[in-house]
Amino acid sequence: RCTGVAWAFFFFKQKTAYEMLRSLVGSEMCIRDRYYGNENRIQKAMGNNNQQANGFIDQKNILSPQQCLIPNNLKVSLSTMESSIYNSKFSPSGDLLMVTSQDGICLLNMDQDGKVTKQKYLPTQSIQWAISDSDLSPNNQFLLHSTLNPIVSMFDISQQKYTKMINLQASSGQFDQADWTYRLRIFSLKIAGDNSTFLAGTSIDASGTSYLKLYDLERQTIITSIPAHSDDINSVCFIDRESSAMFLSGSDDSYCKLWDIRLLGSTKKEVGVFNGHFSGVTCVSSKQDNRYFISNSKDQSIKLWDLRKFDTKQRERPFPLDFDYRYQALRSEQVKDVQQKMNKNKYDNSVCSFFGHQVYRTLIRCYFSPKHNTDSRFIYSGSSDGYVYIYDSLTGEKVQVMLDKKSREVPVRDVAWHPYSQVMVSSSFYGVISVWDHRSFSGDEGDEDNNIAKGQNIKDTKQYESEQSEDNNGEDCLSIEDEEAEDFYYDMDLSLIHI
């Protein structure tokens, strides 16, 4: 436990959200935004003061050539799981890879060259439908995973066994297995940098409210329970994992919200709201620099946000998308319509929006590339079409699209980039783990089946987009109705399954 002096230092060493808002310093944000062609928006946000945005920075001077190398080659494809894989995560050191599915957890050892060796397979208990989210502790000693009930399970990595089953339900008794409709379900969780607390996002209760729950692992008690959203909370993250006073939430109500544990008071109100998405948010992920984060959404966009440019209240969506993303897909014309309406949305304060990947059937995750490798320049995401997409946050361009043919046309829900090398791991609903690395191609060589590009430009991106456009010329929404989908949705009340 922290001493009084140590606790005071920990508490005050991170700026509050309001202090951060006032610290609009330097020209970094202005320069980055100009790459996206958002001059009018930036001038308005900065009060038409262009004094700090004089000219462009040569991108060659931002990153070294080594840092610009991104995964583009399928190194190995492993069929390790017999069920759909939902999460893939590297440990902070990068030597351990955790893959979670509907049946259990697979721990894999991996070196920086991408060589994979299986360490242990863990059959899980108290799992309802699937492991909805999982996280490894910063000290690499334990992992937590959640599911569609109130139970969070702790697995001790050194002892190789489960040590705790944590019930986040308000009542102390056992949860009712039969009460599926209003039973507490955990969709997302993250472990704080102190290794002693974690944050969880829940489903809505009978009153139509979902909660953020901060739990103390040492005292084994809920620190606070915050009524946060009017729909399920699909994703949570800490702004800075090392100083975990501030965090974000993303919900099916389409809003991202910023929270500061030190400013909650008795009202338990958010610091700010990020308006701009037209449909549910599937993921929020921080750049870990106290300035930027990204969000993935069922409106088929990833948005890059400046933490200092939040709104003080929720704004009504000017173009709400009402479709069931588990069974339906938007036509290409509808996606273009979403893009146009986003550009005209006066309440959208996002820096940039990225389109190209697909967010259907499951809660597709997205992240920034590692600090050590790339200075967090790139944004990467899984996709419902089986591809992995990589975008450049400085130019707004799509720089890589990759496909393992074993995962063609099935969702890749999660992707993990090794923290210290150019190795990336994607995992699909076919139970396939794909390991990617960087390869320098010469001439026209490349793997047509896997859409492997030479350098950083995918050579059949236009052809792929054309095929997608041709496929998406049906009725109002495309129905996802094939044998695979029929096998996937079973047993439970399907109106409540969306992970």
C-alpha positions in Angstrom: 0.0 0.0 0.0 1.2 3.5 -0.7 2.3 5.8 2.1 0.6 9.1 2.5 3.4 11.0 0.8 3.6 8.5 -2.1 -0.2 8.6 -2.5 -0.2 12.4 -2.6 2.5 12.3 -5.3 0.6 9.7 -7.4 -2.6 11.7 -7.1 -1.3 15.0 -8.1 1.3 14.1 -10.7 -1.2 13.9 -13.5 -3.0 17.0 -14.8 -6.8 17.1 -14.4 -8.9 17.3 -17.5 -9.5 21.0 -17.1 -5.8 21.7 -16.7 -5.2 19.7 -19.8 -7.8 21.6 -21.8 -6.0 24.9 -21.0 -2.6 23.5 -22.1 -3.1 24.1 -25.8 0.6 24.5 -26.4 2.9 24.1 -29.4 2.1 23.7 -33.0 1.9 19.9 -33.1 -1.9 19.7 -33.2 -2.1 22.4 -35.9 0.4 20.8 -38.1 -1.1 17.3 -37.8 -4.6 18.6 -38.5 -3.4 20.4 -41.7 -2.4 17.0 -43.1 -6.1 16.1 -43.0 -7.3 19.2 -44.9 -9.2 20.5 -41.9 -8.0 24.1 -42.0 -11.4 25.7 -41.5 -12.1 23.5 -38.5 -8.7 24.1 -36.9 -8.9 27.9 -37.5 -12.3 27.9 -35.8 -11.1 25.8 -32.8 -7.9 28.0 -32.4 -9.8 31.3 -32.8 -8.5 31.9 -36.3 -5.0 32.3 -34.8 -2.6 30.8 -37.4 0.5 32.0 -35.6 1.4 28.5 -34.4 0.7 26.7 -37.7 3.3 28.1 -40.1 4.0 25.5 -42.7 4.4 21.8 -42.9 6.8 19.4 -41.4 8.7 17.1 -43.7 7.3 13.6 -42.8 10.7 12.1 -43.5 12.0 14.0 -40.4 9.3 12.8 -38.1 10.2 9.1 -38.1 13.3 7.2 -38.9 13.1 4.8 -42.0 13.0 1.9 -39.6 10.0 3.3 -37.8 8.1 3.7 -41.0 8.3 -0.1 -41.7 4.9 -1.6 -41.2 3.8 -5.3 -41.3 3.1 -6.4 -44.8 4.0 -10.1 -45.0 2.2 -13.2 -43.7 4.9 -15.0 -41.8 2.9 -17.9 -40.4 -0.8 -18.9 -40.1 -1.8 -21.0 -37.1 -5.1 -22.8 -36.6 -4.8 -23.1 -32.8 -8.4 -22.7 -31.6 -11.5 -24.6 -32.3 -13.9 -21.7 -31.7 -14.1 -18.0 -32.5 -11.2 -15.9 -31.2 -12.3 -12.6 -29.6 -9.1 -11.1 -28.1 -5.4 -11.0 -28.8 -3.0 -9.1 -26.6 0.8 -8.9 -26.0 2.2 -8.5 -22.6 4.0 -5.2 -22.0 7.4 -6.9 -22.5 6.1 -8.5 -25.7 7.3 -12.0 -24.8 3.8 -13.4 -24.0 0.8 -13.4 -26.3 -2.7 -14.1 -24.9 -5.4 -15.3 -27.2 -9.0 -15.7 -25.9 -11.9 -17.5 -27.5 -15.3 -18.9 -26.8 -13.8 -22.0 -25.2 -10.7 -20.8 -23.3 -7.4 -18.9 -23.3 -4.2 -19.8 -25.1 -0.9 -18.4 -23.8 1.8 -18.3 -26.4 5.5 -17.3 -26.2 6.8 -15.1 -29.0 10.1 -13.6 -29.7 10.7 -10.3 -31.6 11.2 -12.3 -34.9 7.7 -13.6 -34.6 8.6 -17.2 -33.7 5.6 -18.7 -31.7 5.7 -21.5 -29.2 2.6 -22.6 -27.3 2.9 -22.3 -23.5 -0.5 -23.3 -22.1 -4.1 -23.7 -23.0 -6.6 -22.8 -20.2 -10.1 -24.1 -20.3 -12.2 -21.4 -18.6 -15.1 -21.5 -16.2 -18.2 -19.3 -15.7 -18.1 -18.3 -19.4 -21.3 -17.0 -20.9 -21.2 -17.1 -24.8 -17.6 -15.9 -25.0 -14.8 -14.1 -23.3 -15.9 -10.5 -24.1 -12.6 -8.8 -23.1 -9.3 -9.6 -21.4 -6.2 -7.8 -20.2 -2.7 -8.6 -18.9 -1.4 -6.8 -15.9 1.5 -4.3 -16.5 3.7 -6.4 -14.2 3.0 -9.5 -16.3 1.9 -11.5 -13.2 -1.8 -12.1 -13.9 -4.6 -11.7 -16.4 -8.2 -10.8 -16.1 -11.1 -11.7 -18.4 -14.8 -10.9 -18.5 -17.8 -12.5 -20.1 -21.6 -11.8 -20.5 -22.3 -12.1 -16.7 -21.0 -10.2 -13.7 -18.0 -12.4 -13.1 -14.4 -11.2 -13.8 -11.9 -14.1 -13.5 -8.2 -13.6 -12.4 -5.6 -16.1 -13.6 -2.1 -16.1 -12.0 0.5 -16.5 -14.7 3.3 -17.7 -12.5 1.1 -20.2 -10.5 -0.7 -21.2 -13.7 -4.1 -21.3 -12.1 -7.2 -19.2 -11.4 -7.0 -17.4 -8.1 -10.1 -15.2 -8.0 -13.7 -15.0 -9.3 -14.9 -11.4 -8.8 -18.6 -10.7 -8.8 -19.3 -7.1 -9.9 -23.0 -7.3 -9.3 -24.3 -4.9 -6.7 -25.8 -7.6 -4.6 -23.6 -9.9 -2.7 -25.5 -13.0 -3.7 -25.0 -15.2 -6.7 -26.3 -13.9 -10.0 -29.4 -15.4 -11.5 -28.4 -17.5 -14.5 -32.0 -17.4 -15.8 -32.3 -13.6 -15.6 -30.6 -12.9 -18.9 -32.4 -9.8 -20.0 -31.3 -7.5 -17.1 -28.4 -9.4 -15.7 -25.2 -7.4 -15.4 -22.8 -8.2 -18.3 -19.2 -7.1 -18.7 -18.3 -6.0 -22.2 -14.9 -4.4 -21.5 -12.2 -4.2 -18.8 -8.7 -2.7 -18.4 -6.1 -3.1 -15.6 -4.6 0.1 -14.2 -0.9 0.8 -14.1 -0.7 0.2 -10.4 -1.7 -3.5 -10.9 -4.2 -3.2 -8.0 -7.3 -1.8 -9.7 -9.3 -2.4 -12.9 -12.0 -0.6 -14.8 -15.0 -2.4 -16.3 -17.9 -1.3 -18.6 -21.3 -3.0 -18.2 -24.6 -3.6 -20.0 -27.7 -1.5 -19.3 -29.9 -2.5 -16.4 -33.7 -2.4 -16.1 -33.6 1.4 -15.8 -31.8 1.8 -19.1 -28.4 2.8 -17.5 -25.0 1.2 -18.0 -22.2 1.6 -15.5 -18.5 2.1 -15.2 -17.1 0.1 -12.2 -13.7 0.7 -10.7 -12.6 -2.2 -8.6 -9.8 -2.5 -6.0 -8.2 -5.9 -6.2 -6.3 -5.6 -2.9 -9.3 -4.6 -0.8 -11.6 -6.7 -3.0 -14.3 -4.0 -3.2 -15.9 -1.7 -5.8 -14.3 1.7 -5.4 -17.1 3.5 -7.4 -19.9 2.6 -9.7 -20.7 5.4 -12.2 -24.0 5.6 -14.1 -22.4 6.5 -17.4 -24.4 5.8 -20.6 -27.9 5.0 -21.8 -26.8 1.9 -23.7 -24.2 -0.9 -23.3 -20.6 0.2 -22.7 -18.7 -1.7 -25.3 -15.2 -0.4 -24.5 -13.1 1.4 -21.8 -9.5 2.6 -21.6 -7.2 4.7 -19.4 -5.9 7.9 -20.9 -2.5 7.2 -19.4 -2.2 3.7 -17.9 0.6 4.7 -15.6 -1.5 7.5 -14.1 -5.0 6.0 -14.1 -7.1 8.9 -12.8 -8.6 9.6 -16.2 -10.4 7.2 -18.5 -12.7 6.9 -21.5 -15.8 5.0 -22.3 -17.5 4.2 -25.6 -21.1 3.0 -25.8 -23.8 1.8 -28.1 -25.5 5.2 -27.5 -22.8 6.5 -30.0 -21.0 8.7 -27.5 -17.5 8.7 -26.1 -17.1 10.2 -22.7 -14.1 11.5 -20.7 -14.0 10.8 -16.9 -11.7 12.0 -14.1 -12.0 10.1 -10.9 -10.8 13.2 -8.9 -13.6 15.4 -10.3 -16.6 13.0 -10.0 -17.8 14.4 -6.6 -21.3 13.4 -5.6 -22.8 14.0 -9.1 -20.6 11.4 -10.8 -20.7 13.4 -14.0 -18.4 13.1 -17.0 -15.8 15.8 -17.7 -16.8 15.9 -21.4 -18.5 14.2 -24.3 -17.2 13.5 -27.8 -20.0 13.9 -30.3 -19.7 12.8 -33.9 -20.4 9.1 -34.4 -23.7 8.2 -36.0 -24.0 4.7 -34.4 -22.6 2.6 -31.5 -19.0 2.8 -30.5 -17.2 -0.5 -30.5 -13.8 0.5 -29.2 -11.9 3.4 -27.6 -8.2 3.4 -27.4 -5.8 6.0 -26.1 -2.5 7.1 -27.6 -1.1 7.2 -24.0 0.2 10.7 -24.5 -2.6 12.6 -22.7 -3.7 14.2 -26.0 -5.3 11.8 -28.5 -7.5 8.8 -28.7 -9.4 6.9 -31.4 -12.8 5.3 -31.5 -14.2 2.6 -33.8 -17.9 2.6 -34.6 -20.7 0.7 -36.3 -21.0 3.8 -38.6 -17.9 2.2 -40.3 -15.5 4.9 -39.2 -12.5 5.3 -36.9 -12.3 8.8 -35.5 -9.2 10.5 -34.2 -9.9 12.8 -31.3 -8.1 15.6 -29.4 -8.8 15.1 -25.7 -8.7 18.9 -25.2 -11.7 19.4 -27.6 -14.6 17.8 -25.9 -18.2 19.1 -25.6 -19.9 19.8 -22.3 -23.1 17.9 -23.2 -24.5 15.2 -25.5 -25.7 16.4 -28.9 -28.5 14.7 -30.8 -27.2 12.7 -33.7 -28.1 14.5 -36.9 -28.0 11.3 -38.9 -28.7 8.3 -36.6 -28.1 4.9 -38.3 -30.7 2.4 -37.3 -29.7 -1.0 -38.5 -28.8 -4.3 -36.9 -25.0 -4.6 -37.6 -25.0 -8.3 -36.6 -27.1 -9.3 -39.6 -27.0 -6.3 -42.0 -24.4 -4.3 -43.8 -24.5 -0.8 -45.2 -24.3 -0.3 -49.0 -21.3 1.5 -50.3 -23.5 4.5 -51.2 -24.7 4.6 -47.6 -21.2 4.7 -46.3 -20.4 7.6 -48.6 -23.5 9.3 -47.3 -22.2 8.9 -43.8 -18.9 10.5 -44.8 -20.6 13.5 -46.3 -22.9 14.0 -43.4 -20.0 13.7 -40.9 -18.2 16.5 -42.8 -21.2 18.8 -42.3 -21.9 17.9 -38.7 -21.1 21.1 -36.7 -20.9 19.2 -33.4 -18.2 16.7 -34.7 -15.0 17.9 -33.1 -12.9 14.9 -34.2 -9.6 15.5 -35.9 -10.1 13.0 -38.7 -12.2 10.1 -39.8 -10.9 6.9 -41.4 -13.0 4.7 -43.7 -12.4 1.4 -45.4 -12.6 -1.3 -42.8 -15.9 -3.0 -41.9 -17.6 -3.1 -38.5 -20.3 -5.8 -38.6 -21.3 -8.9 -36.6 -18.9 -8.2 -33.6 -17.2 -5.3 -31.7 -14.2 -4.7 -33.9 -11.2 -3.2 -32.0 -8.7 -0.6 -33.1 -5.4 0.7 -31.7 -2.4 3.0 -32.2 0.8 1.4 -33.3 3.5 1.0 -30.6 5.5 4.0 -29.3 8.9 2.3 -29.5 8.5 1.0 -33.1 6.6 3.8 -34.8 6.1 6.7 -32.4 2.4 5.7 -32.4 2.0 7.1 -35.9 -0.2 4.4 -37.4 -3.8 3.3 -36.5 -4.7 -0.3 -37.1 -7.9 -2.3 -37.0 -9.5 -5.6 -37.6 -12.5 -5.9 -40.0 -15.5 -8.0 -40.6 -14.3 -9.0 -44.1 -11.3 -10.8 -42.7 -8.7 -8.1 -43.6 -6.4 -6.1 -41.4 -6.3 -2.3 -42.1 -3.5 0.1 -41.3 -4.0 3.9 -41.6 -1.4 6.7 -41.3 -2.6 9.2 -38.6 -0.4 12.0 -40.1 -1.7 11.8 -43.7 -5.1 10.2 -43.2 -4.3 7.6 -45.8 -4.8 3.8 -45.8 -1.3 2.5 -46.1 -1.8 -1.3 -45.8 -4.5 -3.9 -46.2 -3.7 -7.6 -45.4 -5.6 -10.8 -45.6 -4.8 -14.3 -44.5 -6.8 -16.5 -46.9 -7.7 -18.8 -44.1 -9.7 -16.0 -42.6 -11.4 -14.7 -45.7 -14.8 -13.2 -45.2 -15.0 -13.9 -41.4 -14.5 -11.2 -38.8 -11.0 -10.4 -37.5 -12.1 -8.8 -34.2 -8.8 -8.0 -32.6 -5.3 -7.3 -33.7 -2.1 -6.9 -31.6 1.2 -5.2 -32.7 4.3 -6.3 -30.9 5.6 -3.5 -28.6 9.2 -3.7 -29.8 9.2 -5.1 -33.3 7.4 -5.0 -36.6 5.4 -8.2 -35.9 1.6 -8.1 -35.8 -0.8 -10.8 -34.8 -4.4 -10.9 -36.0 -7.0 -13.5 -35.0 -10.3 -14.5 -36.6 -13.6 -16.2 -35.9 -12.2 -19.3 -37.7 -9.8 -19.8 -34.8 -6.9 -18.8 -36.9 -3.9 -16.8 -35.6 -2.0 -14.9 -38.3 1.5 -13.6 -37.6 2.7 -10.7 -39.9 6.1 -9.1 -40.2 7.7 -6.6 -42.6 9.3 -7.8 -45.8 11.0 -5.7 -48.4 9.8 -6.7 -51.8 11.7 -6.2 -55.0 10.2 -5.8 -58.5 6.6 -7.0 -58.7 6.8 -9.9 -56.3 4.0 -10.5 -53.8 1.5 -13.0 -52.6 -1.7 -12.6 -54.6 -3.7 -14.9 -52.3 -2.8 -12.9 -49.2 -2.8 -9.4 -50.7 0.8 -8.9 -49.6 2.2 -5.6 -50.9 5.6 -4.5 -51.8 6.8 -1.7 -49.5 3.8 0.1 -47.9 1.3 0.2 -50.7 -1.1 -2.6 -51.2 -1.1 -3.4 -54.9 -4.7 -4.5 -55.3 -6.4 -2.1 -52.9 -8.4 -0.4 -55.7 -9.5 -3.8 -57.1 -10.5 -4.9 -53.6 -12.5 -1.7 -53.1 -14.2 -2.1 -56.5 -15.2 -5.6 -55.6 -16.6 -4.5 -52.3 -18.6 -1.8 -54.1 -20.0 -4.3 -56.6 -21.0 -6.6 -53.8 -22.8 -3.8 -51.8 -25.4 -2.9 -54.4 -28.4 -4.6 -53.0 -31.4 -3.4 -51.0 -31.3 -0.8 -48.2 -29.0 -3.0 -46.2 -27.2 -6.2 -47.1 -28.2 -9.3 -45.1 -25.5 -11.4 -43.7 -27.1 -14.8 -44.3 -24.9 -17.7 -45.0 -24.2 -21.1 -43.4 -21.4 -19.7 -41.4 -23.6 -17.0 -39.9 -26.3 -19.5 -39.2 -23.8 -21.7 -37.3 -22.5 -18.7 -35.4 -25.7 -17.3 -33.9 -27.3 -19.9 -31.7 -28.8 -20.8 -28.3 -29.3 -17.4 -26.7 -31.6 -14.4 -27.2 -30.0 -13.0 -30.3 -31.4 -9.5 -29.7 -29.0 -9.2 -26.8 -25.8 -10.6 -28.3 -23.6 -8.1 -30.0 -20.0 -8.8 -28.9 
